[in-house]
Amino acid sequence: MTTSNELRLLPWTGPEGKPCFLSTDGSDGHVSRLADSIESVQLGVAAELLDQALDVLADADTELDELRLLAKDLTGALRDTLRVAISRGHRLATSG
């Protein structure tokens, strides 16, 4: 098993919003593969939202409600993307 400083931060939180971690010997387990898949989806959503944001912000007639919804969606995508980056950064640091 991994040591406590080698725990993988998972791309989801627990019921109370607290981070979830995985202790495993490798990246080929079911939960690791599930986490990899979810991270991929989260990064894809962030990329799509970035494209959408560029379009919305370029439109001078964009309604305030649409901007608020976009800001909410971008905030969630940024949170997910940061969690992925932190998780991957920790794994890079422990593998070296």
Beta strands, then each sheet from edge to edge (+ up, - down):
strand 1: 8-13
strand 2: 19-22
sheet 1: 1+ 2-
end
